[in-house]
Amino acid sequence: MDAFTFSYGPRLSAGPGAAERLAERLPPGPCLFVTDSQLRAFGLPDRALAGLEAAGIEPRIFDAVEADPSRDTLLAAVEAGRGCASVVGFGGGSPMDVAKLAAYLLGSGEELEAIWGVGKATGKRLPLVLVPTTAGTGSEATPISVITVGGSLKLAVNSAPLTADWAVLDAELTVGLPRSVTAATGIDAMVHAIEAYTSARLKNPISDALAREALRLLAGNLRRACDAPEDRDARGNMLLGAHLAGVAFANAPVAGVHALAYPLGGHFHVPHGVSNALMLTHVLGHNLHAAMPLYAELGTLLDPALARVGTQAQARGFVERVGALCREAGVPLRLSEVGIGPEHLDLLAADAMKQERLLVNNPCPISEADARRLYEAAL
């Protein structure tokens, strides 16, 4: 066995009503509660907030987080959290990403500009609990926070202190999500599992095991969660699958699909899960030769009947099955569906090349010409 290191991530609390017991995971004193206005309008945080108040913990609510949160939003959250003893991130990836960095900046006193990149944040943060309300980003499991700067460029902080103390998985929070959100976030989580399993860097036996189980749960429950949004078992399996995928890619990082997805969100505000879905099968096709044995293994996981054919057919069957799952979920599959045309290809390809931290993990190189070709194929 080759040498490797692995971080298991936050402690985990899972089950119906788990989000109502956040006070058990927090120290005394005011808590910065980071969420978004849409979730507040739906009343989704109400029971969690009531639980905090009943326990004597004052929640100071910051609900101004937008999709693809900006540097200004992050810094506003930090200001709102001055004097707080802890931080809760409640929502999708955007509120959780803001909560992670806010907890770190409040606890360490460091400047944001000094910690962009990998391993540069080494100080202490405030106690942090993350509560996902979608089964997709896996952000509650990772030490990664992605922030949009300058209007379109996504920068990340990837450092161990951003790992939460607790992740709380409460499937009741995901019951009744719109089909479009369930589909897009589910595909996002599948991409995390696939790219972790095929990552060119830091892939290891434990990340492999988690990625396979995550993909099994996600692929096996995505259609049911979309078609029957009240199905608690499907919702719970999706939430657990997304979390396991998050732990996997926190150790074996994501790659080309994400690299080409980020410019779609940065320039055209395409939701992250949709961006991944739009580029998924095209990047898998580009990687097919280099990742063939691994794609073949995932192919037989999704469709045991593929065990009767050769490696190449198994790998191609995997790509086809992933494409079928995207179609069945109903996510957009063409860039033209989200307002992107041929005139945008050069911009997107050039911007994708800025995602060096992701491209280096891809099973085979993606040049700017490759990126343009893949975007063109997705039109």
Secondary structure, DSSP 4 states (H G I P E B T S, - for coil): ---------SEEEESTTGGGGGGGGS-SS-EEEE-BHHHHHHTTTHHHHHHHHHTT--EEEE-BPPSS-BHHHHHHHHHHTTT-SEEEEEESHHHHHHHHHHHHHHHH---GGGT-EES---S----EEEEESSSS--GGG-SEEEEEETTTEEEEEE-GGGS-SEEEE-GGGGTT--HHHHHHHHHHHHHHHHHHHH-SSS--HHHHHHHHHHHHHHHHHHHHHHH-TT-HHHHHHHHHHHHHHHHHHHHS---HHHHHHHHHHHHH---HHHHHHHHHHHHHHHHTTTTHHHHHHHHHHH-GGGGGS-HHHHHHHHHHHHHHHHHHHT---SGGGGT--GGGHHHHHHHHTT-HHHHTTSSS---HHHHHHHHHHH-
